[in-house]
Amino acid sequence: MDHRNCFSYEKENKSMVVTSWRSQISPQQVEMSVQRRSGNYPPCQWKDDFILSLKSTQEDKHGSENIEEIKEVVRQLVEASNEPVAQMELVDSLQRLGVSYHFEKEIKVIMDSIFEDKKESKDLYIAALKFRLLRQHGYHASPDVFNVFKDEKGRLKNVLSEDVKGLLSLYEASHLGFEGENVLEEAMTFSTHHLEESTKVLNIDSILARQITHALELPISRRMLRSEARSYIDVYEIMPRHQSDLLILKLAKMDFNNVQSLYQAEIKEMLRWWRGLELAENLKFSRDRLMENYVWTIGVNFNPLFSICRKGLTKLNCLITTIDDVYDVHGTIDELELFTEAVGSMREETHPNRYSVT
């Protein structure tokens, strides 16, 4: 049966009116005559009861007061740091532990001083760390700083393969290169090869070997900051550290628990909103991916101050996913033309001049 002419559009007062030309055909008959595609999407793995049962790990009032005290002590440590290498390592640690957002002003001061220091280091670890931090913070950093590590043939010196810590730093820095920066492409290939070889001879239980394995799976620049913070807390805990570093570790743990509690509250709120819409229940062909859509927003901005942003993006992602499945999987050409025309009519009625060109 050809349903191409089953419906027509009549525009009246800028609104769409859908009229049936063949009212004798029931919706059930129409539905039975259409062959629907299927995306064969697996069901949602996150059960509602599990999400709603998540228990908060947030610190109590006394703990919240304690974390503020620790933040002030750490802030003083950051401000008191004046040795360039120690400053860079401190900034890197605060970032990877997920607490750098508490000290943005202090870190900005440090990064300005690092940028103004034009002295090129001949230590691979220091040179690569400086390059990576500068690019992560949006400063200009030339890949020419790595030319000092080349031999007379313009290749990276083979002796660098013995500096495993430096290679790891170079590997992370090389992933922040732009197209056409050949020295960084060479550095990536060189460091990846020698790091893979080093894992065969290093004690696999050593801290450095653990970091290498983690980095080869995915470099820092491509990781989700909050999940990286959880992973790095475990590494930082077993590193030989000073007393001040133990304080930073304590802050990282308390902050992680507090922010995680906020995420738990947000996903519970989003679950109630999503189930209230009943889209997943009524549109069985579409993907029910609330948790995945929410976690994506944490990757966009994990800062607890941007809760409204995360919730808004979660709602948008869920609706986009559903509409995407309507177009890609379920709808027929005729139905999608109807749907597109209806949405376009609503858009023009709501914002008649937004899409006009004058």
N, C-alpha and C positions, 0 to 999 in steps of 0.2 A: 504494500500500500504506500502511495506517495503522499507524504504529509507536508510537502513543501508549501502547499497552498492552504494549509489548515488554518493559518492565522494571518491577520493583516494588522497594520498599525494605523491608528488614527490619532493625530496630534490635536488636542483641544486644550486651550489655555496653557500651552507649554507643558502638558503632561501627556504621558503615553497611555493610551487605552487599548487593551488587547481584546479583540472581539473574536468569537468563534464563528467560523463559517459552517462548521459541521458539528453542531452541538449534539447530534445524535451519536457521535463517537465518544465513548467514555474514556477518561484518562487511563483506566486499567487496560482497555483495548489498545490504546496507543502505546503504552508501556510494553505490553506483551509483544508488539510487532517490531520493537526496536532491539537490536542486538547490542548489548553493552559490553564495552571492554573492561578489563580488570587489571589493576596495577599489581595485584598479588602482594599487597603490602602486609608485612607481619603485624600482629596486634601490638598494642602498646605494652612495653615490658614493665612500666611503672604503675603499680596498682594504687588506686586512690587511697586505700586504707594505709598503705605504707607511707605515702606522702603525708597524710594527715597525722600519722603517729610519730613523725620526726620530733625528737625532743631537743629543746634549746640547750646549747652549751655556753650561752652567754654568761659573763661574769655577773655576780650580784652587785648590789650597791657598793659594798666594800671593795670588791674586785675592780669595779669601774673607777673608783677613786684611786686605787693602787696603780692601775694602768696609766692614769694621767700623770702620776708621780714618776713612773718609769719613763714615760715619753719626755718629760722635762729633763731627766738625767741624760737620756740618750741625745736629746737636742743639744745639751751642753757638750757632750762628747763630739758631736758633729762639728759644732762651732769651734771647739778647741783644737781639732785636727788641723795640722799645718804642713805636714810632710806630704809631698805630692803623691807618692805611691800609696801611702797609708790612706790618703783621702780617696783615691780612686777605688781602692779595695773596699773601703767603707761604703761608698756610694753603691758599688756593685752588689755588696752584701745586702744593703737595705732594699735595693730593688728586687733582688731575687727572693728575699724573705717576705716581700709583699707589704712592707711598712714604709716605703719611701714617700708615699703620699702624705704622711704626717710631717715631713720635713722638706717640703718643696722649696721654700725660700732659702733654707740653709744649703740645700744641694745646688740650687742655682748659683749661689755665691762660689761654691767649690768649683762647679763646672766652668764658670767664667774665668777663674784663675787658671784652671787647667788649659783652657782654650788660649789664653794669653801667653802661656809658656810655650814658646816656639822651639825650644830645644828638643832635638830628636834623640831618642834613646836608642842605644845599640843592644839593649836587652829585649829579646823578642816578646817575652811575656808582657813587659811594661808597654812597649810600643803598640802591641795589638790591643791591650786593655784600654789604653788611652784612645786609640782610634775608634774602638767599639762604643765606648761611653759617649764620645763626642757625637758620633752619628746617631746614637739612640736618643740624644737630647737635642738633635736638630742643629748642631754646630757644623761648620764646614771642616771636613777632615780629608786631606789629600792622601790617596793610596801611595803616593811617592815616598812616604815614610818607610815603606818596606823595601825600597831600592837598596838600602844599606845592607840588606841581608842577601843580596844577589852576588853571584860570582862574576868573573870576567866575561862569561858567556851570556850573562843576563838571566841566569836561572837561580832559583833559591838554592843556597848552599846545602850540600848534603849533611854537613855537620849539624845543621838545625834539627835533624832527626833524633839527635841525642837529647834535645831539650824537650821532654814530653810536656811539661807544664806550659812552656812557650808555644808548642804546637797546638795545644788545646785552646789557648788564648787566640792564636792565629786562626784556627778553625772557626771559632765563634765570630771573629771579626770579619772573616771572608764572606759570611752570609749577609753582610750589610752593604755589599757592593752594588753599583749601578751597571747598567748595560754598557759594555765597552771598556770597563776597567779590567784589563787583561791580567794585571798583576794580582788582583783579588781572585780571579778565576783560577789562575795558576796556584795561588795560595790555598784555595779550597781543595784542589786535586792533591796537592803535595801533602797538606796536613791530614786529609782524610786517609790517604794511603798509609802514612807513617803511624797514625793513631791506631788504625786497624792492626797494624803489625805489632804495635806496642802492647796491645791487649793480650797477645799470645805469650809475652814474656813477663808482664807485670803480674804481681799477685792479684788475682781477681777480687780478693776481699779487701784490697787496699782502697783508701778513699779516692785516690787519683784514678784508679782503674774504674771505679764505680762512676765517677764523673765522666770519664771518657765514653763508657758504654751508653750512659744517659744522653750525652751530646750527639753521638753518632746516630742514635735513634731519631733525634730531632733537635736542631740547634735552639738556643734560647730565644732568638728572634722570631721563631715560628711557633713557640709554645704559648699556651694560654697562661697568662700571668698568675692567676690564682691557683691553678693546679701545679704550676712550677713552684710557687711559694710552699705548698704543702710538701713537695718532694725535697726542696732545698732545706727545709727545716730539719729533716732527718740527716742530711749530709752535714749541715752546719753544726749539728749537735755532737757529732763525733770528731769534728776537727779540733786539733790542738789550739786552744784559744786563751786569751787573757780574761781577767775577771770582767772587764767591761763588755766583752763579747757575750758572756753569759747573760748579761742584762738585756742585750739586744735580742738574744734568743728567747728570753722570757717574754719580752714585748711581742715578738713575732707569734708566739704560741697563743698568747692572750688575744691579740688582735685577730688572728685567724679564727678562733672560736667565736668571737663577737660578731665578726662579719658573716661567718657561716650561719649563725643564728638569724641574722637579718635575711639572708637568702632563703632560709627555711620558711620564715614568715611570709616572704614574698611569693614563693611557689605555692604555699597553701592558699593564699589570697587568689592567685591566678587559677588554681584548680577550681575554686568555688565559682569564679567567673566563667570558666570554660564549661563546666558542667551545667551551669545555668543557661548557657546558650543552647545546649543540647544538639550542637552540630554534629559531633562525633557519633551520637546515638542515632540521629536521623539520616545522616549521610554516611552510610556504611562503607562506601567506596573510597572515602577520603582518609588520609593519614591522621591518626590521633597522636600528635607529637608535641604535647604541651611541654614536657620536661626538656626535650631537645631544643625547642625554640627558646625556652627560658635560659638554659645554659649558654646558648649562643650570645645572649645579651650580656652575660658576665664577661665573656670574651671581649665584647665591645667596650664595656666600662665596668670594672669591678668595684669602683669607689662607692662606699656605702652612701655617700651624699646623693648619688644619682639613682635612687630607688624608683622615683616616678618615671625616669627615662627607661629603666629596665622593664618595668611593668607595661609601659606603653608600647615598647618594641615587641614584647612577648605577645601582646594582643594582636599587633599588626602582623607578626610572623605567623601566628595561628590562622588568621583570616586569609593571608596570602597563600599559605599551604593548602587550605581548603579550596580556594578559588583556582589555584594551579591544578589541583586534581579534577575539578569540574571541567576545565578546558582540556587537559592532557589525557584524561582517562574516561570520564563518564559521559560528557555531553556529546550530542550529535551536532552536525553543522547547523541545522535549523534551530536547535535549542540555543546554541552558543550565539548565533546571530541575534536571537530574541534577547538573550541575557545582556549581550554587549550593547544593544540598542537601548535597552531599559536603563542600564547604568549610565550610558552617555546622556540620556534624557535627564536623569536625576542630577548629573553633574552640571549640565547647562542650566537647569532650573535653580540650583543652589548657588552657582557662581556664573551668572550669564556673561560676564565680561572678562573672566580670568583668562580664557583661552583665545580671546580675540586679539588681532594684531591691528594696531592703529598707526 
